Amino acid sequence: MERPRAKPDDVSLLARIAAGDLDSFHSFYRRHAGRVHAYARQLARGHELAEDVTQEVFVAVWAKAGSFRPDRGDAAGWLFTMTRNKLIDHWRKQGAGAELDGLALHEVAGFGENGMDLLLTVRQALSRVQPEQRRAIELAYFGGLTYEETAERLELPVGTLKSRIRSGLKVMRNLLQPGGPG
């Protein structure tokens, strides 16, 4: 009886994709496309944009598989970073970089079961922050904007922006600390 062959890991698949192996690309796509699409859809809050971004991500995988560095993280993190960057690029082109609800959290949390718990916990904490503080935090921390760019976008002095962010982060920190309000 022949033993079933083990499925190649992501690093092996990416190395083969870099060498132009289309079958490896298909395997990698089947393994990750659903999660990338779900992540893009969650962030984009729209099916059509999520579809476009997912396609762009996998075109980039085909073109840039050789740039993947396993010493910098796993393939899922690499894909989520690409997804995030594709969405940011799209929103910047559209002039709507602010719509990034929780964008970088997968990078912080990973994609494991505990990472999803952390993502939900941070989102819940963020939802309990005052709207003007939440908007400032989203833009400055998850939207990839500088304080100056965020202040300009929100039409605020930089000092006021920083105060809003500090206040919002203090609320979140209190909510996220063990034994904090839940």
Backbone hydrogen bonds in HBPLUS format (Angstrom, degrees):
<---DONOR---> <-ACCEPTOR-->    atom                        ^
c    i                          cat <-CA-CA->   ^        H-A-AA   ^      H-
h    n   atom  resd res      DA  || num        DHA   H-A  angle D-A-AA Bond
n    s   type  num  typ     dist DA aas  dist angle  dist       angle   num
A0013-LEU N   A0009-ASP O   2.98 MM   4  6.30 163.1  2.01 154.7 160.1     1
A0014-LEU N   A0010-ASP O   2.81 MM   4  6.00 164.1  1.84 153.6 157.8     2
A0015-ALA N   A0011-VAL O   2.99 MM   4  6.22 152.3  2.07 144.9 152.4     3
A0016-ARG N   A0012-SER O   2.99 MM   4  6.28 156.0  2.05 149.6 155.9     4
A0017-ILE N   A0013-LEU O   2.79 MM   4  6.06 152.5  1.86 151.2 160.0     5
A0018-ALA N   A0014-LEU O   2.91 MM   4  6.08 157.4  1.96 145.2 150.9     6
A0019-ALA N   A0015-ALA O   3.21 MM   4  6.49 132.7  2.45 132.3 144.1     7
A0019-ALA N   A0016-ARG O   3.06 MM   3  4.99 128.5  2.33  91.8 105.9     8
A0021-ASP N   A0016-ARG O   2.95 MM   5  5.38 165.0  1.98 143.1 141.8     9
A0020-GLY N   A0017-ILE O   2.78 MM   3  4.95 159.0  1.83 109.7 115.8    10
A0025-PHE N   A0021-ASP O   3.19 MM   4  6.54 150.7  2.28 141.4 149.9    11
A0026-HIS N   A0022-LEU O   2.93 MM   4  6.26 158.3  1.97 151.8 156.9    12
A0027-SER N   A0023-ASP O   2.99 MM   4  6.29 156.8  2.05 146.3 152.5    13
A0028-PHE N   A0024-SER O   2.88 MM   4  6.08 164.2  1.90 152.2 156.4    14
A0029-TYR N   A0025-PHE O   2.79 MM   4  5.97 161.1  1.82 154.2 159.9    15
A0030-ARG N   A0026-HIS O   2.89 MM   4  6.09 166.9  1.91 151.1 154.3    16
A0031-ARG N   A0027-SER O   3.00 MM   4  6.16 150.0  2.09 144.3 152.9    17
A0032-HIS N   A0028-PHE O   3.03 MM   4  6.22 147.4  2.14 148.4 156.2    18
A0033-ALA N   A0029-TYR O   2.76 MM   4  5.21 159.6  1.80 155.4 156.6    19
A0036-VAL N   A0032-HIS O   3.01 MM   4  6.19 166.2  2.03 163.4 167.9    20
A0037-HIS N   A0033-ALA O   2.86 MM   4  5.93 164.4  1.89 150.4 155.1    21
A0038-ALA N   A0034-GLY O   2.93 MM   4  6.09 157.5  1.98 142.3 149.0    22
A0039-TYR N   A0035-ARG O   2.91 MM   4  6.05 160.4  1.95 147.6 152.7    23
A0040-ALA N   A0036-VAL O   2.84 MM   4  6.06 166.2  1.86 153.4 157.5    24
A0041-ARG N   A0037-HIS O   2.77 MM   4  5.90 157.0  1.82 150.3 157.2    25
A0042-GLN N   A0038-ALA O   2.94 MM   4  6.07 154.2  2.00 143.8 150.7    26
A0043-LEU N   A0039-TYR O   3.02 MM   4  6.26 159.2  2.06 150.7 155.9    27
A0044-ALA N   A0040-ALA O   2.72 MM   4  5.71 162.3  1.75 151.2 157.4    28
A0045-ARG N   A0041-ARG O   2.82 MM   4  5.40 137.1  2.00 134.3 143.6    29
A0050-ALA N   A0046-GLY O   3.22 MM   4  6.23 155.9  2.28 141.5 148.7    30
A0051-GLU N   A0047-HIS O   2.91 MM   4  6.16 154.2  1.98 152.1 158.8    31
A0052-ASP N   A0048-GLU O   3.05 MM   4  6.36 163.6  2.07 152.0 155.8    32
A0053-VAL N   A0049-LEU O   2.85 MM   4  6.05 165.5  1.87 156.2 160.1    33
A0054-THR N   A0050-ALA O   2.89 MM   4  5.98 161.5  1.93 147.2 152.8    34
A0055-GLN N   A0051-GLU O   3.02 MM   4  6.25 161.1  2.05 149.4 154.4    35
A0056-GLU N   A0052-ASP O   2.92 MM   4  6.21 159.4  1.97 148.5 154.6    36
A0057-VAL N   A0053-VAL O   2.82 MM   4  6.06 155.3  1.88 154.0 160.7    37
A0058-PHE N   A0054-THR O   3.12 MM   4  6.40 161.9  2.15 151.2 154.6    38
A0059-VAL N   A0055-GLN O   2.95 MM   4  6.18 144.2  2.08 148.6 159.2    39
A0060-ALA N   A0056-GLU O   2.95 MM   4  6.15 153.7  2.02 144.0 151.2    40
A0061-VAL N   A0057-VAL O   2.84 MM   4  6.21 142.6  1.98 141.0 152.7    41
A0062-TRP N   A0058-PHE O   3.11 MM   4  6.24 161.3  2.14 138.4 141.9    42
A0063-ALA N   A0059-VAL O   3.02 MM   4  6.30 156.6  2.08 145.0 151.7    43
A0064-LYS N   A0060-ALA O   2.65 MM   4  5.59 148.4  1.75 152.1 160.4    44
A0065-ALA N   A0061-VAL O   2.91 MM   4  5.10 113.6  2.36 147.2 146.7    45
A0067-SER N   A0064-LYS O   2.79 MM   3  5.37 158.5  1.84 120.7 128.0    46
A0068-PHE N   A0065-ALA O   3.20 MM   3  5.63 165.6  2.22 113.0 117.5    47
A0072-ARG N   A0069-ARG O   2.93 MM   3  5.60 165.1  1.95 123.0 128.0    48
A0073-GLY N   A0070-PRO O   3.32 MM   3  5.31 163.9  2.35 102.5 107.3    49
A0078-TRP N   A0074-ASP O   3.09 MM   4  6.38 155.4  2.15 147.7 155.1    50
A0079-LEU N   A0075-ALA O   2.85 MM   4  6.13 156.3  1.91 152.2 158.1    51
A0080-PHE N   A0076-ALA O   2.88 MM   4  6.17 160.7  1.92 152.9 158.1    52
A0081-THR N   A0077-GLY O   2.89 MM   4  6.05 152.5  1.97 146.1 153.7    53
A0082-MET N   A0078-TRP O   2.99 MM   4  6.24 157.1  2.04 144.5 150.9    54
A0083-THR N   A0079-LEU O   2.83 MM   4  6.08 157.5  1.88 149.3 156.0    55
A0084-ARG N   A0080-PHE O   2.88 MM   4  6.01 166.2  1.90 147.1 150.8    56
A0085-ASN N   A0081-THR O   2.89 MM   4  6.09 163.5  1.91 150.0 154.8    57
A0086-LYS N   A0082-MET O   2.84 MM   4  6.05 154.6  1.90 150.6 157.4    58
A0087-LEU N   A0083-THR O   2.99 MM   4  6.27 158.0  2.04 151.9 157.6    59
A0088-ILE N   A0084-ARG O   2.89 MM   4  6.18 161.0  1.93 153.1 158.8    60
A0089-ASP N   A0085-ASN O   2.87 MM   4  6.05 162.4  1.90 147.8 152.8    61
A0090-HIS N   A0086-LYS O   2.96 MM   4  6.18 158.3  2.00 144.4 150.4    62
A0091-TRP N   A0087-LEU O   2.84 MM   4  6.12 167.0  1.86 157.1 160.0    63
A0092-ARG N   A0088-ILE O   2.81 MM   4  5.98 156.5  1.86 153.7 160.5    64
A0093-LYS N   A0089-ASP O   3.01 MM   4  6.21 156.5  2.06 147.0 153.1    65
A0094-GLN N   A0090-HIS O   2.98 MM   4  6.27 143.2  2.12 142.3 153.3    66
A0095-GLY N   A0091-TRP O   2.73 MM   4  5.77 111.3  2.20 135.3 153.4    67
A0096-ALA N   A0091-TRP O   2.68 MM   5  4.78 162.8  1.71 144.7 145.5    68
A0095-GLY N   A0092-ARG O   3.11 MM   3  4.79 143.8  2.25  90.5 101.4    69
A0099-GLU N   A0096-ALA O   3.40 MM   3  6.37 173.5  2.40 132.2 131.5    70
A0100-LEU N   A0098-ALA O   2.84 MM   2  5.58 138.2  2.02 104.0  93.1    71
A0103-LEU N   A0100-LEU O   3.09 MM   3  5.29 150.8  2.17 143.3 134.5    72
A0105-LEU N   A0102-GLY O   3.33 MM   3  5.75 165.5  2.35 118.5 122.6    73
A0107-GLU N   A0104-ALA O   3.08 MM   3  5.47 128.6  2.36 106.2 119.0    74
A0108-VAL N   A0104-ALA O   3.35 MM   4  6.74 149.8  2.45 146.7 155.0    75
A0108-VAL N   A0105-LEU O   3.09 MM   3  5.06 118.4  2.48  94.5 109.4    76
A0109-ALA N   A0105-LEU O   2.74 MM   4  5.87 166.4  1.76 158.3 162.7    77
A0110-GLY N   A0106-HIS O   2.73 MM   4  5.13 143.7  1.86 136.6 142.4    78
A0115-GLY N   A0112-GLY O   3.01 MM   3  4.93 116.5  2.43  93.2 109.7    79
A0116-MET N   A0112-GLY O   2.95 MM   4  6.32 149.5  2.05 153.9 161.6    80
A0117-ASP N   A0113-GLU O   3.12 MM   4  6.47 151.8  2.21 143.8 151.6    81
A0118-LEU N   A0114-ASN O   2.93 MM   4  6.22 158.1  1.98 148.3 153.7    82
A0119-LEU N   A0115-GLY O   2.86 MM   4  6.08 159.2  1.90 147.2 153.4    83
A0120-LEU N   A0116-MET O   2.94 MM   4  6.18 163.1  1.97 150.1 153.5    84
A0121-THR N   A0117-ASP O   2.89 MM   4  6.10 157.7  1.94 149.2 156.1    85
A0122-VAL N   A0118-LEU O   2.84 MM   4  6.04 167.1  1.86 159.8 161.9    86
A0123-ARG N   A0119-LEU O   2.94 MM   4  6.10 159.5  1.98 147.7 154.2    87
A0124-GLN N   A0120-LEU O   2.85 MM   4  6.03 154.4  1.92 146.3 153.4    88
A0125-ALA N   A0121-THR O   2.95 MM   4  6.22 159.1  1.99 147.8 153.5    89
A0126-LEU N   A0122-VAL O   2.81 MM   4  6.03 161.8  1.85 152.1 157.4    90
A0127-SER N   A0123-ARG O   2.88 MM   4  6.07 144.7  2.01 143.5 153.1    91
A0128-ARG N   A0125-ALA O   3.03 MM   3  5.31 149.6  2.13 105.7 115.0    92
A0129-VAL N   A0126-LEU O   3.24 MM   3  5.40 166.4  2.26 108.7 112.0    93
A0133-GLN N   A0130-GLN O   2.96 MM   3  5.28 123.6  2.29 109.1 124.0    94
A0134-ARG N   A0130-GLN O   2.83 MM   4  6.05 162.6  1.86 161.1 167.1    95
A0135-ARG N   A0131-PRO O   2.94 MM   4  6.08 164.6  1.97 149.5 153.1    96
A0136-ALA N   A0132-GLU O   3.30 MM   4  6.35 157.4  2.36 132.5 138.2    97
A0137-ILE N   A0133-GLN O   2.93 MM   4  6.21 161.0  1.97 154.5 159.7    98
A0138-GLU N   A0134-ARG O   2.82 MM   4  6.03 167.8  1.84 158.6 162.0    99
A0139-LEU N   A0135-ARG O   3.06 MM   4  6.23 165.0  2.08 149.6 153.2   100
A0140-ALA N   A0136-ALA O   2.99 MM   4  6.04 170.6  2.00 151.3 154.4   101
A0141-TYR N   A0137-ILE O   2.80 MM   4  5.56 163.3  1.83 150.2 155.8   102
A0142-PHE N   A0138-GLU O   2.98 MM   4  4.99 136.0  2.18 117.6 131.1   103
A0143-GLY N   A0138-GLU O   2.75 MM   5  5.96 114.5  2.18 147.7 163.1   104
A0145-LEU N   A0139-LEU O   3.38 MM   6  6.01 161.5  2.41 160.6 156.6   105
A0150-THR N   A0146-THR O   2.85 MM   4  6.03 160.2  1.89 150.7 156.7   106
A0151-ALA N   A0147-TYR O   2.77 MM   4  5.94 164.5  1.80 153.0 157.3   107
A0152-GLU N   A0148-GLU O   2.96 MM   4  6.14 157.1  2.01 145.4 151.9   108
A0153-ARG N   A0149-GLU O   2.90 MM   4  6.09 161.3  1.93 147.6 152.9   109
A0154-LEU N   A0150-THR O   2.90 MM   4  6.12 154.1  1.97 151.9 158.8   110
A0155-GLU N   A0151-ALA O   2.82 MM   4  5.71 106.0  2.38 134.3 151.8   111
A0156-LEU N   A0151-ALA O   2.86 MM   5  4.91 165.0  1.88 141.5 146.7   112
A0155-GLU N   A0152-GLU O   3.12 MM   3  4.84 151.1  2.20  96.0 104.8   113
A0161-LEU N   A0157-PRO O   3.05 MM   4  6.39 161.2  2.09 155.5 161.1   114
A0162-LYS N   A0158-VAL O   2.92 MM   4  6.19 165.0  1.94 156.4 159.6   115
A0163-SER N   A0159-GLY O   3.03 MM   4  6.26 153.1  2.11 143.7 151.0   116
A0164-ARG N   A0160-THR O   2.97 MM   4  6.26 157.8  2.02 151.6 157.2   117
A0165-ILE N   A0161-LEU O   2.92 MM   4  6.22 162.3  1.95 156.5 161.5   118
A0166-ARG N   A0162-LYS O   2.88 MM   4  6.05 168.4  1.89 151.4 154.8   119
A0167-SER N   A0163-SER O   2.94 MM   4  6.08 163.8  1.97 149.0 153.5   120
A0168-GLY N   A0164-ARG O   2.91 MM   4  6.06 162.6  1.94 149.7 154.9   121
A0169-LEU N   A0165-ILE O   2.84 MM   4  6.01 163.6  1.87 157.7 162.0   122
A0170-LYS N   A0166-ARG O   2.95 MM   4  6.08 146.7  2.07 143.2 152.3   123
A0171-VAL N   A0167-SER O   3.12 MM   4  6.42 157.2  2.17 147.3 152.4   124
A0172-MET N   A0168-GLY O   2.99 MM   4  6.28 163.3  2.02 149.3 154.0   125
A0173-ARG N   A0169-LEU O   2.78 MM   4  5.92 160.7  1.82 147.3 152.9   126
A0174-ASN N   A0170-LYS O   3.00 MM   4  6.22 161.5  2.04 149.0 153.4   127
A0175-LEU N   A0171-VAL O   3.01 MM   4  6.28 152.1  2.09 147.7 155.8   128
A0176-LEU N   A0172-MET O   2.84 MM   4  6.02 147.5  1.94 152.0 161.4   129
A0177-GLN N   A0173-ARG O   2.97 MM   4  6.01 132.3  2.21 147.5 157.4   130
A0180-GLY N   A0177-GLN O   2.78 MM   3  5.17 150.7  1.86 142.3 141.1   131
